[in-house]
Amino acid sequence: MIELRQLSKSYGSEKAVDGVSLDVPRGTITAIVGTSGSGKSTLLRLVNRLIVPDHGQVVIDGQDAARLPQADLRRRIGYVIQDNGLFPHWTAARNIGTVPRLLGWDAPRIASRVAELLELLQLQPQIASRYPHELSGGQAQRVGVARALAADPDVLLMDEPFGALDPVVRKRARQDLRALQQRIGTTILLVTHDMDEAIGLGDQIAVMRNGRIEQCDTPARILADPATPFVRDLVGEGQRAFRYLSIQTVASLRESGQIAGTALPPETPLSTALEQMLWTGCDMLPIAGGGVIRRDAILKAAQG
Ligand SMILES: Nc1ncnc2c1ncn2[C@@H]1O[C@H](COP(=O)(O)OP(=O)(O)OP(=O)(O)O)[C@@H](O)[C@H]1O
């Protein structure tokens, strides 16, 4: 668990981060969204003490981060930045081994950790000896994540980690991150300016504006009940209904009944079910395990 308590940081007269408090529960993903200049990156750097706050505290599992030795912080907090920040003259393996080397691990231990991480991130072993310019955008991004995970941190900070990827690779990278996080259970604090990314990845979303958090809530609540006009604008009034349907599953609107056809898995998003109904012209589809989903019920949920 990470607790941010009344964190503030000013540059001259400008408050980049202004009294931010936020709880990031262990093993969850918190997405920080907001417009450019709202203080997202500064907030992330306050967490790993790349920047020292003017006021406030970061508490990691009950310990004040300000009192932790640098080496401890490096081990416990991984950091991934846009464009992955790989060292261009180092191979992927050497990049991944950066933190373990700083921590003084011996060579065989580093090599075995690098091999383990390449496998975890689904990278071929031959990637190890390549230089960053010899990697695709998606591979470089995964090497960046592997490097951040090298010392098995409790917390992963990610600043626009998919910013440099094209939309197709980006979508895949997002899904991979979700799966990876579920597997290893790391606590992730992720900055993005992409609301779809925040909705798709976040267990909770913190919306920042002018250095402050305007709302911190689950994606469903941010969509259903934006706390301020700014949050409402950011979510995009016109897209709210569709986004809402994309995070609710057919299981949530299951009704009793029977109908022939290929059953939808219960975790199918309502948006997918609706698309299928509109495409095929039917008004009801079966759900695997029993019951049906009705078009009217989906449309009613979208309006609500
Ligand atoms: N080192 C610095 N010196 C002076 N001002 C800074 C510094 N770092 C950030 N700022 C200012 O603090 C504010 C917040 O910046 P920050 O980079 O945290 O915003 P952001 O939300 O991450 O923006 P973006 O999405 O564009 O990256 C901005 O107005 C920025 O100009």
The ligand as an SDF file (V2000), in Angstrom:
LIG
                    3D

 31 33  0  0  0  0  0  0  0  0999 V2000
   11.6950   21.2100  -13.2170 N   0  0  0  0  0  0  0  0  0  0  0  0
   10.6860   22.0930  -13.3560 C   0  0  0  0  0  0  0  0  0  0  0  0
   10.9110   23.4100  -13.2700 N   0  0  0  0  0  0  0  0  0  0  0  0
    9.9030   24.3200  -13.3840 C   0  0  0  0  0  0  0  0  0  0  0  0
    8.6260   23.9820  -13.5950 N   0  0  0  0  0  0  0  0  0  0  0  0
    8.3340   22.6810  -13.7040 C   0  0  0  0  0  0  0  0  0  0  0  0
    9.3390   21.6670  -13.5850 C   0  0  0  0  0  0  0  0  0  0  0  0
    8.7400   20.4490  -13.7240 N   0  0  0  0  0  0  0  0  0  0  0  0
    7.4260   20.6890  -13.9330 C   0  0  0  0  0  0  0  0  0  0  0  0
    7.1740   22.0230  -13.9240 N   0  0  0  0  0  0  0  0  0  0  0  0
    5.8490   22.6380  -14.0840 C   0  0  0  0  0  0  0  0  0  0  0  0
    4.9520   22.0240  -13.2070 O   0  0  0  0  0  0  0  0  0  0  0  0
    3.6780   21.8100  -13.8500 C   0  0  0  0  0  0  0  0  0  0  0  0
    3.3270   20.3310  -13.8200 C   0  0  0  0  0  0  0  0  0  0  0  0
    4.2080   19.6200  -14.6800 O   0  0  0  0  0  0  0  0  0  0  0  0
    4.1050   18.0530  -14.9300 P   0  0  0  0  0  0  0  0  0  0  0  0
    5.2050   17.6710  -15.8420 O   0  0  0  0  0  0  0  0  0  0  0  0
    4.0210   17.3690  -13.6320 O   0  0  0  0  0  0  0  0  0  0  0  0
    2.6990   17.9590  -15.6540 O   0  0  0  0  0  0  0  0  0  0  0  0
    2.0490   16.7200  -16.4250 P   0  0  0  0  0  0  0  0  0  0  0  0
    0.6390   16.6730  -15.9730 O   0  0  0  0  0  0  0  0  0  0  0  0
    2.8720   15.5160  -16.2470 O   0  0  0  0  0  0  0  0  0  0  0  0
    2.1030   17.2320  -17.9250 O   0  0  0  0  0  0  0  0  0  0  0  0
    2.3060   16.3980  -19.3000 P   0  0  0  0  0  0  0  0  0  0  0  0
    1.0870   15.5340  -19.4520 O   0  0  0  0  0  0  0  0  0  0  0  0
    2.3650   17.4910  -20.3210 O   0  0  0  0  0  0  0  0  0  0  0  0
    3.5850   15.6330  -19.1770 O   0  0  0  0  0  0  0  0  0  0  0  0
    3.8160   22.3720  -15.2480 C   0  0  0  0  0  0  0  0  0  0  0  0
    3.2640   23.6690  -15.2950 O   0  0  0  0  0  0  0  0  0  0  0  0
    5.3170   22.4210  -15.4810 C   0  0  0  0  0  0  0  0  0  0  0  0
    5.6510   23.4780  -16.3430 O   0  0  0  0  0  0  0  0  0  0  0  0
  1  2  1  0
  2  3  1  0
  2  7  2  0
  3  4  2  0
  4  5  1  0
  5  6  2  0
  6  7  1  0
  6 10  1  0
  7  8  1  0
  8  9  2  0
  9 10  1  0
 10 11  1  0
 11 12  1  0
 11 30  1  0
 12 13  1  0
 13 14  1  0
 13 28  1  0
 14 15  1  0
 15 16  1  0
 16 17  2  0
 16 18  1  0
 16 19  1  0
 19 20  1  0
 20 21  2  0
 20 22  1  0
 20 23  1  0
 23 24  1  0
 24 25  2  0
 24 26  1  0
 24 27  1  0
 28 29  1  0
 28 30  1  0
 30 31  1  0
M  END
$$$$
